[in-house]
Amino acid sequence: MSRPLQLLLSLLMALTAWQSIAAEPSAQTQQVGRWQVHYSAIPSSFLSPSITRQYQIERSRYNGIITLTVLDAKGVAQSVALNAEATNLTGTRRELAFREIKEGPAIYYLAEIPYRNEDTWRIKVALLDQGVAHELQFMHTFYVD
């Protein structure tokens, strides 16, 4: 099985499992400027050990993964410049270091975020499009499994 397909299947299985136990949706889409951005937030423990090793992700019940995929109007994955931060409800702020992953035509971004049980994070991502910043914002609550 190819790497992109293996990662996609692992993420889809994790998202399906997470959606069944979480009160809020795990995978969402927003129109941001001229792009459609797909994003999700899941515990890293939902990914298989082989996937976390392959992508150098810390697999822990206290470590979350935020994923982004940016598509143009034709549905083609885009490589974009972005800056991101997360703030929890107590005011703790963290810069998110997204890594761009390219596998064939697939382009996606991964960032890790530590959390505690029922930790809610406000995530803000500025996507730069020809010098203009467009902002994606969402909130996610992580639960320790």
Accessible surface in RSA format (square Angstrom, percent):
REM  Atomic radii and reference values for relative SASA: ProtOr
REM  Chains: A
REM  Algorithm: Lee & Richards
REM  Probe-radius: 1.40
REM  Slices: 20
REM RES _ NUM      All-atoms   Total-Side   Main-Chain    Non-polar    All polar
REM                ABS   REL    ABS   REL    ABS   REL    ABS   REL    ABS   REL
RES MET A   1   163.73  84.8  78.24  51.8  85.49 203.5  91.08  77.4  72.64  96.2
RES SER A   2    66.08  55.8  48.51  64.7  17.56  40.5  49.78 106.0  16.30  22.8
RES ARG A   3   152.00  63.8 148.34  75.6   3.65   8.7  29.31  40.1 122.69  74.4
RES PRO A   4    45.56  33.2  41.13  37.5   4.42  16.1  42.03  34.7   3.53  21.9
RES LEU A   5    83.80  46.7  80.51  57.6   3.29   8.3  83.18  58.4   0.62   1.7
RES GLN A   6    61.73  34.5  60.84  44.5   0.89   2.1  11.25  24.0  50.48  38.3
RES LEU A   7     4.00   2.2   4.00   2.9   0.00   0.0   4.00   2.8   0.00   0.0
RES LEU A   8    94.20  52.5  92.48  66.2   1.72   4.3  93.87  65.9   0.33   0.9
RES LEU A   9    71.62  39.9  71.61  51.2   0.01   0.0  71.61  50.3   0.01   0.0
RES SER A  10    16.65  14.1  13.76  18.4   2.89   6.7   3.48   7.4  13.17  18.4
RES LEU A  11    21.51  12.0  21.51  15.4   0.00   0.0  21.51  15.1   0.00   0.0
RES LEU A  12    87.98  49.0  87.60  62.7   0.38   1.0  87.76  61.6   0.22   0.6
RES MET A  13   138.60  71.8 130.09  86.1   8.51  20.3 103.46  88.0  35.14  46.6
RES ALA A  14     3.58   3.3   0.00   0.0   3.58   8.1   3.10   4.4   0.48   1.3
RES LEU A  15    21.45  11.9  21.45  15.3   0.00   0.0  21.45  15.1   0.00   0.0
RES THR A  16    92.06  65.5  90.03  91.3   2.03   4.8  66.19  88.9  25.87  39.1
RES ALA A  17    49.70  45.7  41.44  63.9   8.27  18.8  48.24  67.9   1.47   3.9
RES TRP A  18     0.55   0.2   0.55   0.3   0.00   0.0   0.55   0.3   0.00   0.0
RES GLN A  19    85.12  47.6  69.22  50.6  15.90  37.9  18.43  39.2  66.70  50.6
RES SER A  20    93.56  79.1  50.53  67.4  43.03  99.1  51.29 109.2  42.27  59.2
RES ILE A  21   114.95  65.4  79.78  59.4  35.18  84.8  86.53  62.3  28.43  77.1
RES ALA A  22    16.03  14.7   0.24   0.4  15.79  35.9   0.79   1.1  15.24  40.4
RES ALA A  23   104.19  95.8  57.11  88.1  47.08 107.1  69.03  97.2  35.16  93.1
RES GLU A  24    48.60  27.9  44.30  33.5   4.30  10.2  25.92  50.1  22.68  18.5
RES PRO A  25    75.82  55.3  66.16  60.3   9.66  35.1  71.79  59.3   4.03  25.1
RES SER A  26     3.65   3.1   0.00   0.0   3.65   8.4   0.03   0.1   3.61   5.1
RES ALA A  27    45.51  41.8  31.26  48.2  14.25  32.4  31.64  44.6  13.87  36.7
RES GLN A  28    66.80  37.4  56.86  41.6   9.94  23.7  22.63  48.2  44.16  33.5
RES THR A  29    62.45  44.4  35.42  35.9  27.03  64.4  23.10  31.0  39.35  59.5
RES GLN A  30    57.46  32.1  52.17  38.1   5.28  12.6  26.18  55.7  31.27  23.7
RES GLN A  31   122.37  68.4  90.99  66.5  31.38  74.7  55.11 117.3  67.25  51.0
RES VAL A  32     5.60   3.7   2.57   2.3   3.04   7.3   5.60   4.9   0.00   0.0
RES GLY A  33    39.33  48.5   0.00   N/A  39.33  48.5  16.58  45.5  22.76  51.0
RES ARG A  34   127.37  53.5 111.08  56.6  16.29  38.8  66.10  90.3  61.27  37.1
RES TRP A  35     7.34   2.9   7.34   3.6   0.00   0.0   7.34   3.9   0.00   0.0
RES GLN A  36    70.72  39.5  69.70  50.9   1.02   2.4   8.43  17.9  62.29  47.2
RES VAL A  37     0.00   0.0   0.00   0.0   0.00   0.0   0.00   0.0   0.00   0.0
RES HIS A  38    67.93  37.1  66.23  46.0   1.70   4.4  49.45  51.0  18.48  21.5
RES TYR A  39    11.16   5.2   6.61   3.8   4.55  11.9   6.87   5.2   4.29   5.3
RES SER A  40     5.54   4.7   5.15   6.9   0.38   0.9   3.61   7.7   1.93   2.7
RES ALA A  41     1.27   1.2   0.62   1.0   0.64   1.5   0.62   0.9   0.64   1.7
RES ILE A  42     0.00   0.0   0.00   0.0   0.00   0.0   0.00   0.0   0.00   0.0
RES PRO A  43     0.00   0.0   0.00   0.0   0.00   0.0   0.00   0.0   0.00   0.0
RES SER A  44     0.00   0.0   0.00   0.0   0.00   0.0   0.00   0.0   0.00   0.0
RES SER A  45    22.64  19.1  13.44  17.9   9.20  21.2  13.44  28.6   9.20  12.9
RES PHE A  46    46.88  23.5  21.61  13.4  25.27  65.8  27.24  16.5  19.64  56.2
RES LEU A  47     1.85   1.0   1.18   0.8   0.67   1.7   1.76   1.2   0.10   0.3
RES SER A  48    42.15  35.6  34.33  45.8   7.82  18.0  37.93  80.8   4.22   5.9
RES PRO A  49    66.79  48.7  66.21  60.4   0.58   2.1  66.79  55.1   0.00   0.0
RES SER A  50    48.96  41.4  43.65  58.2   5.32  12.3  35.64  75.9  13.32  18.7
RES ILE A  51     0.49   0.3   0.49   0.4   0.00   0.0   0.49   0.4   0.00   0.0
RES THR A  52     5.43   3.9   4.98   5.0   0.46   1.1   0.40   0.5   5.03   7.6
RES ARG A  53   167.66  70.4 147.65  75.3  20.01  47.6  79.79 109.0  87.87  53.3
RES GLN A  54    62.48  34.9  29.10  21.3  33.38  79.5  32.04  68.2  30.44  23.1
RES TYR A  55    13.18   6.2  10.06   5.7   3.12   8.1  13.18   9.9   0.00   0.0
RES GLN A  56   148.13  82.8 123.41  90.2  24.72  58.9  41.37  88.1 106.76  81.0
RES ILE A  57    11.28   6.4   1.01   0.8  10.28  24.8   1.95   1.4   9.34  25.3
RES GLU A  58   112.78  64.8 101.25  76.6  11.53  27.5  42.09  81.4  70.69  57.7
RES ARG A  59   113.85  47.8  84.74  43.2  29.10  69.3  17.72  24.2  96.13  58.3
RES SER A  60    27.05  22.9  18.91  25.2   8.14  18.7  15.96  34.0  11.09  15.5
RES ARG A  61   118.74  49.9 115.10  58.7   3.64   8.7  35.22  48.1  83.52  50.6
RES TYR A  62    86.06  40.2  83.52  47.5   2.54   6.6  52.79  39.7  33.27  41.0
RES ASN A  63     9.43   6.5   9.43   9.1   0.00   0.0   2.78   6.7   6.66   6.4
RES GLY A  64     0.00   0.0   0.00   N/A   0.00   0.0   0.00   0.0   0.00   0.0
RES ILE A  65     0.37   0.2   0.37   0.3   0.00   0.0   0.37   0.3   0.00   0.0
RES ILE A  66     0.00   0.0   0.00   0.0   0.00   0.0   0.00   0.0   0.00   0.0
RES THR A  67    15.19  10.8  15.19  15.4   0.00   0.0   5.89   7.9   9.31  14.1
RES LEU A  68     0.59   0.3   0.00   0.0   0.59   1.5   0.59   0.4   0.00   0.0
RES THR A  69    39.96  28.4  39.90  40.5   0.06   0.1  20.11  27.0  19.85  30.0
RES VAL A  70     0.02   0.0   0.00   0.0   0.02   0.1   0.00   0.0   0.02   0.1
RES LEU A  71    32.22  17.9  32.22  23.0   0.00   0.0  32.22  22.6   0.00   0.0
RES ASP A  72    34.19  23.9  29.35  29.2   4.84  11.4   9.74  22.9  24.45  24.4
RES ALA A  73   106.75  98.2  61.53  95.0  45.22 102.9  73.17 103.0  33.58  89.0
RES LYS A  74   184.56  90.0 148.47  91.1  36.09  85.9 100.76  90.7  83.80  89.3
RES GLY A  75    45.34  55.9   0.00   N/A  45.34  55.9  22.21  61.0  23.13  51.8
RES VAL A  76    83.53  55.0  79.64  72.1   3.90   9.4  83.53  72.6   0.00   0.0
RES ALA A  77    17.82  16.4   6.74  10.4  11.08  25.2   6.74   9.5  11.08  29.3
RES GLN A  78    40.68  22.7  38.91  28.4   1.77   4.2   2.37   5.1  38.31  29.1
RES SER A  79    64.39  54.4  35.36  47.2  29.03  66.9  19.37  41.2  45.02  63.1
RES VAL A  80    19.08  12.6   1.81   1.6  17.27  41.6   9.69   8.4   9.39  25.5
RES ALA A  81    57.60  53.0  43.92  67.8  13.68  31.1  52.52  74.0   5.08  13.5
RES LEU A  82    32.42  18.1   9.02   6.5  23.40  58.8   9.15   6.4  23.27  62.6
RES ASN A  83    95.85  66.1  89.49  86.5   6.37  15.3  29.96  72.1  65.89  63.7
RES ALA A  84     7.21   6.6   0.00   0.0   7.21  16.4   3.70   5.2   3.51   9.3
RES GLU A  85    46.52  26.7  46.45  35.1   0.07   0.2  11.34  21.9  35.18  28.7
RES ALA A  86     0.10   0.1   0.00   0.0   0.10   0.2   0.10   0.1   0.00   0.0
RES THR A  87    36.68  26.1  36.63  37.1   0.04   0.1  26.50  35.6  10.18  15.4
RES ASN A  88    16.01  11.0  14.90  14.4   1.12   2.7   0.45   1.1  15.57  15.0
RES LEU A  89   107.58  59.9  75.28  53.9  32.30  81.2  75.78  53.2  31.80  85.6
RES THR A  90   121.68  86.5  83.50  84.6  38.19  91.0  85.94 115.4  35.75  54.0
RES GLY A  91    49.49  61.0   0.00   N/A  49.49  61.0  27.87  76.5  21.62  48.4
RES THR A  92    59.50  42.3  51.09  51.8   8.41  20.0  34.74  46.7  24.76  37.4
RES ARG A  93   132.99  55.8 107.07  54.6  25.93  61.7  43.12  58.9  89.88  54.5
RES ARG A  94    98.59  41.4  93.57  47.7   5.02  11.9  15.81  21.6  82.78  50.2
RES GLU A  95   115.49  66.3  91.86  69.5  23.63  56.3  57.57 111.3  57.93  47.3
RES LEU A  96    12.97   7.2   1.21   0.9  11.76  29.6   1.71   1.2  11.26  30.3
RES ALA A  97    85.01  78.2  66.80 103.1  18.21  41.4  75.38 106.2   9.63  25.5
RES PHE A  98    31.04  15.5   0.72   0.4  30.32  78.9   0.72   0.4  30.32  86.8
RES ARG A  99    85.05  35.7  80.85  41.2   4.20  10.0  62.93  86.0  22.12  13.4
RES GLU A 100    71.25  40.9  41.98  31.8  29.27  69.7  18.89  36.5  52.37  42.8
RES ILE A 101    24.68  14.0  22.70  16.9   1.98   4.8  24.68  17.8   0.00   0.0
RES LYS A 102   123.60  60.3  95.92  58.9  27.68  65.9  49.10  44.2  74.50  79.4
RES GLU A 103    25.27  14.5  18.94  14.3   6.34  15.1  19.41  37.5   5.86   4.8
RES GLY A 104    70.19  86.6   0.00   N/A  70.19  86.6  36.90 101.2  33.30  74.6
RES PRO A 105   128.62  93.7 107.73  98.2  20.89  75.9 120.83  99.8   7.78  48.4
RES ALA A 106    34.77  32.0  28.46  43.9   6.32  14.4  34.77  49.0   0.00   0.0
RES ILE A 107    22.18  12.6  20.95  15.6   1.23   3.0  20.95  15.1   1.23   3.3
RES TYR A 108    22.48  10.5  22.48  12.8   0.00   0.0  22.48  16.9   0.00   0.0
RES TYR A 109     6.89   3.2   6.89   3.9   0.00   0.0   6.89   5.2   0.00   0.0
RES LEU A 110     2.32   1.3   2.20   1.6   0.13   0.3   2.23   1.6   0.09   0.3
RES ALA A 111     2.02   1.9   0.00   0.0   2.02   4.6   2.02   2.8   0.00   0.0
RES GLU A 112    60.34  34.6  42.79  32.4  17.54  41.8  19.71  38.1  40.62  33.2
RES ILE A 113     0.16   0.1   0.04   0.0   0.12   0.3   0.16   0.1   0.00   0.0
RES PRO A 114    56.65  41.3  55.61  50.7   1.04   3.8  55.82  46.1   0.83   5.1
RES TYR A 115     4.89   2.3   0.00   0.0   4.89  12.7   4.48   3.4   0.42   0.5
RES ARG A 116   152.73  64.1 152.73  77.9   0.00   0.0  67.59  92.4  85.14  51.6
RES ASN A 117    83.47  57.6  63.31  61.2  20.16  48.5  21.35  51.4  62.11  60.0
RES GLU A 118   114.25  65.6  95.26  72.1  18.99  45.2  18.30  35.4  95.96  78.3
RES ASP A 119    24.00  16.8  19.36  19.3   4.64  11.0   6.16  14.5  17.84  17.8
RES THR A 120    18.44  13.1  15.93  16.1   2.51   6.0   6.22   8.4  12.22  18.5
RES TRP A 121     3.84   1.5   3.84   1.9   0.00   0.0   3.84   2.0   0.00   0.0
RES ARG A 122   108.80  45.7 107.41  54.8   1.40   3.3  31.85  43.5  76.95  46.6
RES ILE A 123     0.71   0.4   0.00   0.0   0.71   1.7   0.00   0.0   0.71   1.9
RES LYS A 124    84.12  41.0  82.45  50.6   1.67   4.0  28.68  25.8  55.44  59.0
RES VAL A 125     0.00   0.0   0.00   0.0   0.00   0.0   0.00   0.0   0.00   0.0
RES ALA A 126    24.66  22.7  22.92  35.4   1.74   4.0  22.92  32.3   1.74   4.6
RES LEU A 127     0.00   0.0   0.00   0.0   0.00   0.0   0.00   0.0   0.00   0.0
RES LEU A 128    67.46  37.6  58.25  41.7   9.22  23.2  58.25  40.9   9.22  24.8
RES ASP A 129    15.09  10.6  10.96  10.9   4.13   9.8   2.22   5.2  12.87  12.8
RES GLN A 130   165.85  92.7 121.45  88.8  44.40 105.7  55.56 118.3 110.28  83.6
RES GLY A 131    77.73  95.9   0.00   N/A  77.73  95.9  38.21 104.8  39.52  88.5
RES VAL A 132    84.85  55.8  81.74  74.0   3.11   7.5  84.85  73.7   0.00   0.0
RES ALA A 133    63.14  58.1  36.51  56.3  26.63  60.6  36.72  51.7  26.42  70.0
RES HIS A 134    52.26  28.6  48.61  33.8   3.65   9.3  31.02  32.0  21.24  24.7
RES GLU A 135    93.63  53.8  65.60  49.6  28.02  66.7  24.19  46.8  69.44  56.7
RES LEU A 136     0.00   0.0   0.00   0.0   0.00   0.0   0.00   0.0   0.00   0.0
RES GLN A 137    95.79  53.6  85.52  62.5  10.27  24.4  22.82  48.6  72.96  55.3
RES PHE A 138    22.54  11.3  10.57   6.5  11.97  31.2  21.09  12.8   1.45   4.2
RES MET A 139    94.06  48.7  78.06  51.7  16.01  38.1  45.73  38.9  48.33  64.0
RES HIS A 140     5.33   2.9   4.90   3.4   0.43   1.1   0.90   0.9   4.43   5.2
RES THR A 141    19.50  13.9  19.32  19.6   0.18   0.4   7.09   9.5  12.41  18.8
RES PHE A 142     0.00   0.0   0.00   0.0   0.00   0.0   0.00   0.0   0.00   0.0
RES TYR A 143    69.67  32.5  69.58  39.6   0.10   0.3  46.64  35.0  23.04  28.4
RES VAL A 144    29.49  19.4   7.96   7.2  21.53  51.9   7.96   6.9  21.53  58.4
RES ASP A 145    81.35  57.0  35.13  35.0  46.22 109.3  53.64 126.2  27.71  27.6
END  Absolute sums over single chains surface
CHAIN  1 A     7699.0       5991.4       1707.6       4182.6       3516.3
END  Absolute sums over all chains
TOTAL          7699.0       5991.4       1707.6       4182.6       3516.3
